[in-house]
Amino acid sequence: MTSINEKLGFKRPGKRAFMKNLPGDRALRNRVTSAKCPACDRTGAHLSRLRGQEGWLTCGWCNHTWELPA
């Protein structure tokens, strides 16, 4: 039997693209996901995967990239 979420195409939280590429350290992961985007002022960032931008954040909403604040 399938659930209504499966019929609608929703994925479990661990399977969402937003949850991928987050650091293993819990404190750093919380800092990354709670960081506010300077462009759109929303939370929900992830670490940038681009070479040369290690430690940078990318907004999940507007795709803006900025440096991780200390």
mmCIF file as gemmi writes it, N, C-alpha and C atoms, coordinates in Angstrom:
data_model
loop_
_atom_site.group_PDB
_atom_site.id
_atom_site.type_symbol
_atom_site.label_atom_id
_atom_site.label_alt_id
_atom_site.label_comp_id
_atom_site.label_asym_id
_atom_site.label_entity_id
_atom_site.label_seq_id
_atom_site.pdbx_PDB_ins_code
_atom_site.Cartn_x
_atom_site.Cartn_y
_atom_site.Cartn_z
_atom_site.occupancy
_atom_site.B_iso_or_equiv
_atom_site.pdbx_formal_charge
_atom_site.auth_seq_id
_atom_site.auth_asym_id
_atom_site.pdbx_PDB_model_num
ATOM 1 N N . MET Axp A 1 ? 0.843 -1.18 0 1 0 ? 1 A 1
ATOM 2 C CA . MET Axp A 1 ? 0 0 0 1 0 ? 1 A 1
ATOM 3 C C . MET Axp A 1 ? 0.89 1.246 0 1 0 ? 1 A 1
ATOM 4 N N . THR Axp A 2 ? 0.596 2.187 -0.843 1 0 ? 2 A 1
ATOM 5 C CA . THR Axp A 2 ? 1.392 3.405 -0.922 1 0 ? 2 A 1
ATOM 6 C C . THR Axp A 2 ? 0.721 4.524 -0.137 1 0 ? 2 A 1
ATOM 7 N N . SER Axp A 3 ? 1.57 5.382 0.413 1 0 ? 3 A 1
ATOM 8 C CA . SER Axp A 3 ? 1.035 6.507 1.184 1 0 ? 3 A 1
ATOM 9 C C . SER Axp A 3 ? 0.677 7.655 0.239 1 0 ? 3 A 1
ATOM 10 N N . ILE Axp A 4 ? -0.052 8.609 0.757 1 0 ? 4 A 1
ATOM 11 C CA . ILE Axp A 4 ? -0.455 9.759 -0.044 1 0 ? 4 A 1
ATOM 12 C C . ILE Axp A 4 ? 0.771 10.581 -0.45 1 0 ? 4 A 1
ATOM 13 N N . ASN Axp A 5 ? 1.786 10.629 0.428 1 0 ? 5 A 1
ATOM 14 C CA . ASN Axp A 5 ? 3.008 11.368 0.106 1 0 ? 5 A 1
ATOM 15 C C . ASN Axp A 5 ? 3.736 10.742 -1.079 1 0 ? 5 A 1
ATOM 16 N N . GLU Axp A 6 ? 3.77 9.419 -1.137 1 0 ? 6 A 1
ATOM 17 C CA . GLU Axp A 6 ? 4.413 8.745 -2.271 1 0 ? 6 A 1
ATOM 18 C C . GLU Axp A 6 ? 3.637 8.992 -3.558 1 0 ? 6 A 1
ATOM 19 N N . LYS Axp A 7 ? 2.32 8.995 -3.475 1 0 ? 7 A 1
ATOM 20 C CA . LYS Axp A 7 ? 1.496 9.25 -4.659 1 0 ? 7 A 1
ATOM 21 C C . LYS Axp A 7 ? 1.693 10.668 -5.183 1 0 ? 7 A 1
ATOM 22 N N . LEU Axp A 8 ? 1.907 11.625 -4.253 1 0 ? 8 A 1
ATOM 23 C CA . LEU Axp A 8 ? 2.105 13.016 -4.653 1 0 ? 8 A 1
ATOM 24 C C . LEU Axp A 8 ? 3.549 13.309 -5.062 1 0 ? 8 A 1
ATOM 25 N N . GLY Axp A 9 ? 4.444 12.355 -4.83 1 0 ? 9 A 1
ATOM 26 C CA . GLY Axp A 9 ? 5.831 12.531 -5.234 1 0 ? 9 A 1
ATOM 27 C C . GLY Axp A 9 ? 6.719 13.19 -4.194 1 0 ? 9 A 1
ATOM 28 N N . PHE Axp A 10 ? 6.243 13.305 -2.951 1 0 ? 10 A 1
ATOM 29 C CA . PHE Axp A 10 ? 7.068 13.894 -1.901 1 0 ? 10 A 1
ATOM 30 C C . PHE Axp A 10 ? 8.092 12.883 -1.433 1 0 ? 10 A 1
ATOM 31 N N . LYS Axp A 11 ? 9.274 13.372 -1.082 1 0 ? 11 A 1
ATOM 32 C CA . LYS Axp A 11 ? 10.332 12.498 -0.588 1 0 ? 11 A 1
ATOM 33 C C . LYS Axp A 11 ? 10.532 12.718 0.9 1 0 ? 11 A 1
ATOM 34 N N . ARG Axp A 12 ? 11.058 11.707 1.569 1 0 ? 12 A 1
ATOM 35 C CA . ARG Axp A 12 ? 11.372 11.828 2.986 1 0 ? 12 A 1
ATOM 36 C C . ARG Axp A 12 ? 12.469 12.874 3.169 1 0 ? 12 A 1
ATOM 37 N N . PRO Axp A 13 ? 12.55 13.508 4.346 1 0 ? 13 A 1
ATOM 38 C CA . PRO Axp A 13 ? 13.53 14.573 4.551 1 0 ? 13 A 1
ATOM 39 C C . PRO Axp A 13 ? 14.97 14.172 4.231 1 0 ? 13 A 1
ATOM 40 N N . GLY Axp A 14 ? 15.363 12.961 4.532 1 0 ? 14 A 1
ATOM 41 C CA . GLY Axp A 14 ? 16.726 12.528 4.261 1 0 ? 14 A 1
ATOM 42 C C . GLY Axp A 14 ? 17.017 12.34 2.787 1 0 ? 14 A 1
ATOM 43 N N . LYS Axp A 15 ? 16.003 12.291 1.958 1 0 ? 15 A 1
ATOM 44 C CA . LYS Axp A 15 ? 16.179 12.044 0.535 1 0 ? 15 A 1
ATOM 45 C C . LYS Axp A 15 ? 16.1 13.316 -0.304 1 0 ? 15 A 1
ATOM 46 N N . ARG Axp A 16 ? 15.773 14.436 0.314 1 0 ? 16 A 1
ATOM 47 C CA . ARG Axp A 16 ? 15.651 15.682 -0.434 1 0 ? 16 A 1
ATOM 48 C C . ARG Axp A 16 ? 17.026 16.19 -0.848 1 0 ? 16 A 1
ATOM 49 N N . ALA Axp A 17 ? 17.097 16.844 -1.982 1 0 ? 17 A 1
ATOM 50 C CA . ALA Axp A 17 ? 18.365 17.38 -2.478 1 0 ? 17 A 1
ATOM 51 C C . ALA Axp A 17 ? 18.942 18.412 -1.52 1 0 ? 17 A 1
ATOM 52 N N . PHE Axp A 18 ? 18.071 19.13 -0.809 1 0 ? 18 A 1
ATOM 53 C CA . PHE Axp A 18 ? 18.527 20.146 0.139 1 0 ? 18 A 1
ATOM 54 C C . PHE Axp A 18 ? 19.372 19.519 1.247 1 0 ? 18 A 1
ATOM 55 N N . MET Axp A 19 ? 19.06 18.296 1.639 1 0 ? 19 A 1
ATOM 56 C CA . MET Axp A 19 ? 19.748 17.663 2.754 1 0 ? 19 A 1
ATOM 57 C C . MET Axp A 19 ? 21.093 17.057 2.362 1 0 ? 19 A 1
ATOM 58 N N . LYS Axp A 20 ? 21.4 17.02 1.084 1 0 ? 20 A 1
ATOM 59 C CA . LYS Axp A 20 ? 22.673 16.47 0.641 1 0 ? 20 A 1
ATOM 60 C C . LYS Axp A 20 ? 23.765 17.518 0.769 1 0 ? 20 A 1
ATOM 61 N N . ASN Axp A 21 ? 24.992 17.064 0.817 1 0 ? 21 A 1
ATOM 62 C CA . ASN Axp A 21 ? 26.17 17.93 0.858 1 0 ? 21 A 1
ATOM 63 C C . ASN Axp A 21 ? 26.199 18.822 2.097 1 0 ? 21 A 1
ATOM 64 N N . LEU Axp A 22 ? 25.71 18.321 3.225 1 0 ? 22 A 1
ATOM 65 C CA . LEU Axp A 22 ? 25.82 19.05 4.482 1 0 ? 22 A 1
ATOM 66 C C . LEU Axp A 22 ? 26.966 18.455 5.293 1 0 ? 22 A 1
ATOM 67 N N . PRO Axp A 23 ? 27.663 19.266 6.085 1 0 ? 23 A 1
ATOM 68 C CA . PRO Axp A 23 ? 28.783 18.748 6.873 1 0 ? 23 A 1
ATOM 69 C C . PRO Axp A 23 ? 28.324 17.758 7.93 1 0 ? 23 A 1
ATOM 70 N N . GLY Axp A 24 ? 29.22 16.857 8.313 1 0 ? 24 A 1
ATOM 71 C CA . GLY Axp A 24 ? 28.899 15.849 9.316 1 0 ? 24 A 1
ATOM 72 C C . GLY Axp A 24 ? 28.845 16.402 10.724 1 0 ? 24 A 1
ATOM 73 N N . ASP Axp A 25 ? 29.599 17.448 10.998 1 0 ? 25 A 1
ATOM 74 C CA . ASP Axp A 25 ? 29.625 18.055 12.315 1 0 ? 25 A 1
ATOM 75 C C . ASP Axp A 25 ? 28.303 18.78 12.566 1 0 ? 25 A 1
ATOM 76 N N . ARG Axp A 26 ? 27.645 18.43 13.657 1 0 ? 26 A 1
ATOM 77 C CA . ARG Axp A 26 ? 26.303 18.964 13.924 1 0 ? 26 A 1
ATOM 78 C C . ARG Axp A 26 ? 26.289 20.48 14.098 1 0 ? 26 A 1
ATOM 79 N N . ALA Axp A 27 ? 27.282 21.02 14.815 1 0 ? 27 A 1
ATOM 80 C CA . ALA Axp A 27 ? 27.33 22.469 15.058 1 0 ? 27 A 1
ATOM 81 C C . ALA Axp A 27 ? 27.524 23.22 13.742 1 0 ? 27 A 1
ATOM 82 N N . LEU Axp A 28 ? 28.422 22.722 12.89 1 0 ? 28 A 1
ATOM 83 C CA . LEU Axp A 28 ? 28.654 23.369 11.6 1 0 ? 28 A 1
ATOM 84 C C . LEU Axp A 28 ? 27.441 23.22 10.695 1 0 ? 28 A 1
ATOM 85 N N . ARG Axp A 29 ? 26.804 22.057 10.731 1 0 ? 29 A 1
ATOM 86 C CA . ARG Axp A 29 ? 25.597 21.841 9.919 1 0 ? 29 A 1
ATOM 87 C C . ARG Axp A 29 ? 24.498 22.818 10.315 1 0 ? 29 A 1
ATOM 88 N N . ASN Axp A 30 ? 24.33 23.06 11.601 1 0 ? 30 A 1
ATOM 89 C CA . ASN Axp A 30 ? 23.323 24.02 12.064 1 0 ? 30 A 1
ATOM 90 C C . ASN Axp A 30 ? 23.675 25.442 11.64 1 0 ? 30 A 1
ATOM 91 N N . ARG Axp A 31 ? 24.967 25.792 11.678 1 0 ? 31 A 1
ATOM 92 C CA . ARG Axp A 31 ? 25.386 27.121 11.218 1 0 ? 31 A 1
ATOM 93 C C . ARG Axp A 31 ? 25.112 27.303 9.737 1 0 ? 31 A 1
ATOM 94 N N . VAL Axp A 32 ? 25.335 26.242 8.955 1 0 ? 32 A 1
ATOM 95 C CA . VAL Axp A 32 ? 25.135 26.333 7.509 1 0 ? 32 A 1
ATOM 96 C C . VAL Axp A 32 ? 23.656 26.489 7.184 1 0 ? 32 A 1
ATOM 97 N N . THR Axp A 33 ? 22.804 25.646 7.755 1 0 ? 33 A 1
ATOM 98 C CA . THR Axp A 33 ? 21.384 25.678 7.407 1 0 ? 33 A 1
ATOM 99 C C . THR Axp A 33 ? 20.652 26.879 7.984 1 0 ? 33 A 1
ATOM 100 N N . SER Axp A 34 ? 21.197 27.49 9.055 1 0 ? 34 A 1
ATOM 101 C CA . SER Axp A 34 ? 20.532 28.656 9.639 1 0 ? 34 A 1
ATOM 102 C C . SER Axp A 34 ? 21.089 29.967 9.103 1 0 ? 34 A 1
ATOM 103 N N . ALA Axp A 35 ? 22.094 29.905 8.23 1 0 ? 35 A 1
ATOM 104 C CA . ALA Axp A 35 ? 22.682 31.128 7.665 1 0 ? 35 A 1
ATOM 105 C C . ALA Axp A 35 ? 21.676 31.808 6.737 1 0 ? 35 A 1
ATOM 106 N N . LYS Axp A 36 ? 21.572 33.134 6.856 1 0 ? 36 A 1
ATOM 107 C CA . LYS Axp A 36 ? 20.654 33.904 6.005 1 0 ? 36 A 1
ATOM 108 C C . LYS Axp A 36 ? 21.374 34.377 4.755 1 0 ? 36 A 1
ATOM 109 N N . CYS Axp A 37 ? 20.725 34.218 3.631 1 0 ? 37 A 1
ATOM 110 C CA . CYS Axp A 37 ? 21.275 34.665 2.363 1 0 ? 37 A 1
ATOM 111 C C . CYS Axp A 37 ? 21.283 36.194 2.33 1 0 ? 37 A 1
ATOM 112 N N . PRO Axp A 38 ? 22.417 36.818 1.978 1 0 ? 38 A 1
ATOM 113 C CA . PRO Axp A 38 ? 22.444 38.276 1.905 1 0 ? 38 A 1
ATOM 114 C C . PRO Axp A 38 ? 21.623 38.839 0.74 1 0 ? 38 A 1
ATOM 115 N N . ALA Axp A 39 ? 21.338 38.016 -0.26 1 0 ? 39 A 1
ATOM 116 C CA . ALA Axp A 39 ? 20.598 38.503 -1.426 1 0 ? 39 A 1
ATOM 117 C C . ALA Axp A 39 ? 19.081 38.459 -1.212 1 0 ? 39 A 1
ATOM 118 N N . CYS Axp A 40 ? 18.573 37.297 -0.759 1 0 ? 40 A 1
ATOM 119 C CA . CYS Axp A 40 ? 17.114 37.153 -0.637 1 0 ? 40 A 1
ATOM 120 C C . CYS Axp A 40 ? 16.633 37.11 0.812 1 0 ? 40 A 1
ATOM 121 N N . ASP Axp A 41 ? 17.567 37.1 1.779 1 0 ? 41 A 1
ATOM 122 C CA . ASP Axp A 41 ? 17.255 37.144 3.218 1 0 ? 41 A 1
ATOM 123 C C . ASP Axp A 41 ? 16.465 35.918 3.691 1 0 ? 41 A 1
ATOM 124 N N . ARG Axp A 42 ? 16.7 34.764 3.077 1 0 ? 42 A 1
ATOM 125 C CA . ARG Axp A 42 ? 16.06 33.511 3.506 1 0 ? 42 A 1
ATOM 126 C C . ARG Axp A 42 ? 17.11 32.556 4.057 1 0 ? 42 A 1
ATOM 127 N N . THR Axp A 43 ? 16.672 31.632 4.893 1 0 ? 43 A 1
ATOM 128 C CA . THR Axp A 43 ? 17.573 30.6 5.397 1 0 ? 43 A 1
ATOM 129 C C . THR Axp A 43 ? 17.457 29.361 4.514 1 0 ? 43 A 1
ATOM 130 N N . GLY Axp A 44 ? 18.425 28.467 4.636 1 0 ? 44 A 1
ATOM 131 C CA . GLY Axp A 44 ? 18.389 27.234 3.865 1 0 ? 44 A 1
ATOM 132 C C . GLY Axp A 44 ? 19.539 27.132 2.883 1 0 ? 44 A 1
ATOM 133 N N . ALA Axp A 45 ? 20.751 27.351 3.371 1 0 ? 45 A 1
ATOM 134 C CA . ALA Axp A 45 ? 21.929 27.278 2.511 1 0 ? 45 A 1
ATOM 135 C C . ALA Axp A 45 ? 22.545 25.887 2.577 1 0 ? 45 A 1
ATOM 136 N N . HIS Axp A 46 ? 23.441 25.611 1.646 1 0 ? 46 A 1
ATOM 137 C CA . HIS Axp A 46 ? 24.256 24.398 1.682 1 0 ? 46 A 1
ATOM 138 C C . HIS Axp A 46 ? 25.656 24.763 1.221 1 0 ? 46 A 1
ATOM 139 N N . LEU Axp A 47 ? 26.624 23.896 1.529 1 0 ? 47 A 1
ATOM 140 C CA . LEU Axp A 47 ? 28 24.176 1.153 1 0 ? 47 A 1
ATOM 141 C C . LEU Axp A 47 ? 28.154 24.115 -0.355 1 0 ? 47 A 1
ATOM 142 N N . SER Axp A 48 ? 28.919 25.047 -0.884 1 0 ? 48 A 1
ATOM 143 C CA . SER Axp A 48 ? 29.145 25.105 -2.324 1 0 ? 48 A 1
ATOM 144 C C . SER Axp A 48 ? 29.989 23.916 -2.763 1 0 ? 48 A 1
ATOM 145 N N . ARG Axp A 49 ? 29.677 23.367 -3.924 1 0 ? 49 A 1
ATOM 146 C CA . ARG Axp A 49 ? 30.416 22.223 -4.456 1 0 ? 49 A 1
ATOM 147 C C . ARG Axp A 49 ? 31.436 22.645 -5.506 1 0 ? 49 A 1
ATOM 148 N N . LEU Axp A 50 ? 31.497 23.935 -5.822 1 0 ? 50 A 1
ATOM 149 C CA . LEU Axp A 50 ? 32.399 24.413 -6.858 1 0 ? 50 A 1
ATOM 150 C C . LEU Axp A 50 ? 33.84 24.386 -6.375 1 0 ? 50 A 1
ATOM 151 N N . ARG Axp A 51 ? 34.736 24 -7.266 1 0 ? 51 A 1
ATOM 152 C CA . ARG Axp A 51 ? 36.146 23.968 -6.939 1 0 ? 51 A 1
ATOM 153 C C . ARG Axp A 51 ? 36.639 25.391 -6.745 1 0 ? 51 A 1
ATOM 154 N N . GLY Axp A 52 ? 37.435 25.597 -5.704 1 0 ? 52 A 1
ATOM 155 C CA . GLY Axp A 52 ? 37.934 26.921 -5.399 1 0 ? 52 A 1
ATOM 156 C C . GLY Axp A 52 ? 37.032 27.705 -4.469 1 0 ? 52 A 1
ATOM 157 N N . GLN Axp A 53 ? 35.859 27.16 -4.157 1 0 ? 53 A 1
ATOM 158 C CA . GLN Axp A 53 ? 34.936 27.838 -3.245 1 0 ? 53 A 1
ATOM 159 C C . GLN Axp A 53 ? 34.612 26.956 -2.043 1 0 ? 53 A 1
ATOM 160 N N . GLU Axp A 54 ? 35.615 26.207 -1.567 1 0 ? 54 A 1
ATOM 161 C CA . GLU Axp A 54 ? 35.41 25.381 -0.38 1 0 ? 54 A 1
ATOM 162 C C . GLU Axp A 54 ? 35.164 26.294 0.82 1 0 ? 54 A 1
ATOM 163 N N . GLY Axp A 55 ? 34.171 25.981 1.613 1 0 ? 55 A 1
ATOM 164 C CA . GLY Axp A 55 ? 33.818 26.81 2.758 1 0 ? 55 A 1
ATOM 165 C C . GLY Axp A 55 ? 32.848 27.929 2.418 1 0 ? 55 A 1
ATOM 166 N N . TRP Axp A 56 ? 32.409 27.998 1.183 1 0 ? 56 A 1
ATOM 167 C CA . TRP Axp A 56 ? 31.417 28.99 0.778 1 0 ? 56 A 1
ATOM 168 C C . TRP Axp A 56 ? 30.039 28.374 0.866 1 0 ? 56 A 1
ATOM 169 N N . LEU Axp A 57 ? 29.02 29.219 0.96 1 0 ? 57 A 1
ATOM 170 C CA . LEU Axp A 57 ? 27.636 28.767 1.036 1 0 ? 57 A 1
ATOM 171 C C . LEU Axp A 57 ? 26.898 29.129 -0.242 1 0 ? 57 A 1
ATOM 172 N N . THR Axp A 58 ? 25.941 28.3 -0.608 1 0 ? 58 A 1
ATOM 173 C CA . THR Axp A 58 ? 25.072 28.575 -1.743 1 0 ? 58 A 1
ATOM 174 C C . THR Axp A 58 ? 23.64 28.554 -1.245 1 0 ? 58 A 1
ATOM 175 N N . CYS Axp A 59 ? 22.873 29.569 -1.584 1 0 ? 59 A 1
ATOM 176 C CA . CYS Axp A 59 ? 21.474 29.668 -1.174 1 0 ? 59 A 1
ATOM 177 C C . CYS Axp A 59 ? 20.646 28.638 -1.936 1 0 ? 59 A 1
ATOM 178 N N . GLY Axp A 60 ? 19.782 27.937 -1.236 1 0 ? 60 A 1
ATOM 179 C CA . GLY Axp A 60 ? 18.911 26.961 -1.871 1 0 ? 60 A 1
ATOM 180 C C . GLY Axp A 60 ? 17.735 27.589 -2.6 1 0 ? 60 A 1
ATOM 181 N N . TRP Axp A 61 ? 17.502 28.876 -2.384 1 0 ? 61 A 1
ATOM 182 C CA . TRP Axp A 61 ? 16.372 29.565 -3.003 1 0 ? 61 A 1
ATOM 183 C C . TRP Axp A 61 ? 16.784 30.325 -4.259 1 0 ? 61 A 1
ATOM 184 N N . CYS Axp A 62 ? 17.814 31.177 -4.13 1 0 ? 62 A 1
ATOM 185 C CA . CYS Axp A 62 ? 18.176 32.051 -5.253 1 0 ? 62 A 1
ATOM 186 C C . CYS Axp A 62 ? 19.526 31.704 -5.878 1 0 ? 62 A 1
ATOM 187 N N . ASN Axp A 63 ? 20.237 30.699 -5.324 1 0 ? 63 A 1
ATOM 188 C CA . ASN Axp A 63 ? 21.515 30.215 -5.85 1 0 ? 63 A 1
ATOM 189 C C . ASN Axp A 63 ? 22.641 31.243 -5.682 1 0 ? 63 A 1
ATOM 190 N N . HIS Axp A 64 ? 22.475 32.202 -4.786 1 0 ? 64 A 1
ATOM 191 C CA . HIS Axp A 64 ? 23.526 33.182 -4.503 1 0 ? 64 A 1
ATOM 192 C C . HIS Axp A 64 ? 24.628 32.486 -3.69 1 0 ? 64 A 1
ATOM 193 N N . THR Axp A 65 ? 25.89 32.859 -3.934 1 0 ? 65 A 1
ATOM 194 C CA . THR Axp A 65 ? 27.023 32.247 -3.251 1 0 ? 65 A 1
ATOM 195 C C . THR Axp A 65 ? 27.742 33.3 -2.416 1 0 ? 65 A 1
ATOM 196 N N . TRP Axp A 66 ? 28.07 32.959 -1.151 1 0 ? 66 A 1
ATOM 197 C CA . TRP Axp A 66 ? 28.793 33.87 -0.283 1 0 ? 66 A 1
ATOM 198 C C . TRP Axp A 66 ? 29.655 33.064 0.671 1 0 ? 66 A 1
ATOM 199 N N . GLU Axp A 67 ? 30.613 33.761 1.309 1 0 ? 67 A 1
ATOM 200 C CA . GLU Axp A 67 ? 31.554 33.107 2.201 1 0 ? 67 A 1
ATOM 201 C C . GLU Axp A 67 ? 30.909 32.798 3.55 1 0 ? 67 A 1
ATOM 202 N N . LEU Axp A 68 ? 31.277 31.65 4.122 1 0 ? 68 A 1
ATOM 203 C CA . LEU Axp A 68 ? 30.747 31.255 5.422 1 0 ? 68 A 1
ATOM 204 C C . LEU Axp A 68 ? 31.249 32.217 6.488 1 0 ? 68 A 1
ATOM 205 N N . PRO Axp A 69 ? 30.34 32.888 7.226 1 0 ? 69 A 1
ATOM 206 C CA . PRO Axp A 69 ? 30.79 33.82 8.271 1 0 ? 69 A 1
ATOM 207 C C . PRO Axp A 69 ? 31.49 33.076 9.401 1 0 ? 69 A 1
ATOM 208 N N . ALA Axp A 70 ? 32.447 33.724 10.011 1 0 ? 70 A 1
ATOM 209 C CA . ALA Axp A 70 ? 33.229 33.1 11.085 1 0 ? 70 A 1
ATOM 210 C C . ALA Axp A 70 ? 32.446 32.961 12.353 1 0 ? 70 A 1
